[in-house]
């Protein structure tokens, strides 16, 4: 539930908990102070059941951060309440107020009327005039370095007639960045308070993350001698860079409902074999896994995996065995390349209808960018009522951390041009120092049933005049079906 729907009308952090009603104490997680819970504290709060447990939790939350935290956050709340009040909602409980509390004032802000907010595809002219779009841009000097990004944009859509405001969320979801920034802000006070109380010896500086090195070669697995057969499953994979610029390869095995041999199979063993250009086997993993339901309607399931690899050319053999560990249900062999971290490239164009926001992101989580997991819809079959999204990861578009990416889309239905867009600013989320997610989602109900080809062109207008990255850029294609 959105924080703007919280029940409080104002929060003063220095007021004792005794002033709150018992029920209000249990709703503390809806207050602006709770914006700064760490991921561990959010998980712990889910186990709070009584007012006594809630009060103990809040007391510990404040003790860990010290009085300066409360003073600083209270000052931000007062400023937000003054600047961003919306109808009867205090400013600190609006989305703009929440972003202001977490990030501070933006580097710049732009506002325009008559914007289409998320889900507002059928607004009349009066309703359109009531909508106000605001975009806040945070440049590098106002972003915690721990986020590893150079710029953050947050778009708001406010309806002045109805008195509500939303963050405009598409594939460029700022929420994981905001969650991470809030945790960074909070941890600084926690660390300062702990050092003041314990005065520990200075810690040795953390060692730099080493570049990926070639895994030791092992004897070839007997699976290499088998003939690959997917048996109705669908394989998709590509190479990426982690937020720490560690190269890795990620893949997914997608199992449609009618895939041969997978009936009543819920778990098994996933095998990952990789050999280098010299034919040496450098990865051999057998991992017990559960097949995850892709959605509640299709009956499809999937599992994905990733493996760290240094730059180079490889061949991979990927397989899924049944619960007995001996019945080979599906396997696939493919050649792929892992590029150096400073090489300009675009990943494949992936399709998705499932996007999950995570509490945190591990360095090599497959198809996960800025703590948002984009589960690949590998069969490329979309039904009425579900979102269709696409994304690609652009690495080093100009060799510069400040690209100006523009995109153009062309759709063909059953071989004939169906729709296209002009060259327009791309929906971009920075995923690492020099990597950017470009994507969009839309409703397949706007597409008649049929077979479609999508061509996405991404150009960087900050590339030198006349360079291929500026005049043509990356041209990516994918196919999909819309079924009613």
Phi, psi and omega in degrees: 000140183294143180296337181291348179268005181300157189272345183287147174260339174197153179224126173244114192295336184273356178289136181294151181296339181296340179284344180272147170292160183302317180297324181295325179300322179286350177255015181303329182294351177264005181268161178301329179301325184284352174305333189260017173293142173284168180298324178295320179291324176298319178294320181293324181297331180297340180266359179285128183238328186244164178296327178295317178295321179296315181295320178297319179298313183293319177301317180291321176305314182285322180298317182298331186262337178084167185293332181295326177300314181296321179296316183292318180290323178298322178296321178292322178298315180299318179293319180294318179299326181284323188266330194238020178302136181229109183055242180262006182267123176302148183302326182289347179256001172276166179295321177296320178297319179297315179296320178299315179300320185281315190255344188082190181291143179287164175294324177200158183222137176234145184225141174210155178264176177057048177256155178262115179277174180300126179081006184254057185275351184230051180268140175280176187296324180293317179295322179298320181293336180282346181273133178237123178260133179230134177240123175258133178243126175251120176273175190303325184290350179243016180242132176304134183297336181295340180285338177068026179234158183260342182204146177225129177243134178235123181253131180244146171233119181247138175253106185289337180283321184264348176073041175226165182214137179229151165282130180282105186252120171236217174292339177272062186283118180279351188302317178299323176297316182295318179298317180293318180297320179297321180290321177298314179303314183292318184296332178296320177289321179298316180294316180299316180295319180294319180294322179294325183280323188253337182047059180287162176294150181299132181284147176294143181299144181294139178290143178295145179294120182290151176294151180299132178247159184295128175297154179295139180288143177232169179298147182295136178286143179301339181299334179300334183276355180274157177274122182296143176206115183285334177054046176094343175283166181233131182252137175216138179199165175191170179265148182218175171245136176286169177303338177265012180064037173267123179288140177205164178245132180238144178215161177226142172250113186255129186244101175298163184302324185264017181296133182299136172082354184258006181297130179063019176264119181252338183209171180179205180237126178262128182249130178238113178239134179223134172234149185276184185295335178276000179087005179277134177283118184250348177223131174215103184231137172233115190235123173296132184221159170253139171282128181264140175293131180286318177206183184268354188248320190281336185080003180283153177226166181204163171213142178226162187206161175216158181215133179286134180215142174285164179305141180157179178256139187220164167236134181241145173236122188235134187215158177231121176258151178291180184301334180283351177079358182238339181274112181279112182268327184200143175208157183209142178237137182208151173262144180207168181230138173254116185276153171302155187292344183256011181270130175293128178197163173237140176288177172299162177269111184261148176249148182209152169228013179224116180233119184243132175271126183259160176292321179205165181241128172280155189306321186244028177301129183289135176054038180234124184224124183054051177057028175235122182264126178253095181289124187286128175273082192291335179279349175058035178249119183240141182249161175301138177095353177243149181287145174247123180232153174226155178204155172216156178252120178263124179251129176049057185302328176229007191075014182233145178282002183234067178282160172240090188273132177239148182227154176220132182244141174228127179249136171240136178247121181051041175087354181246142182301129184252316181197156175206160178243160172282171176292122186216162179303136181281151171282109191238136169233124179284126185253350180192182183306324182222029179232145187220132174272126176246124182195175181199154173228151180206172186268119180292349175300338179281355180248125173298157178302140180161181179259130187239147169245129178247127172245124179246123175252127179239120180241149178251112183282355173268357175289158181302147177306133177082353180285152180302326181294338180264320185278327181235316180073212179260133177244113185243145182228154173203160178240152175204163178240140171251122181241141181265000000 
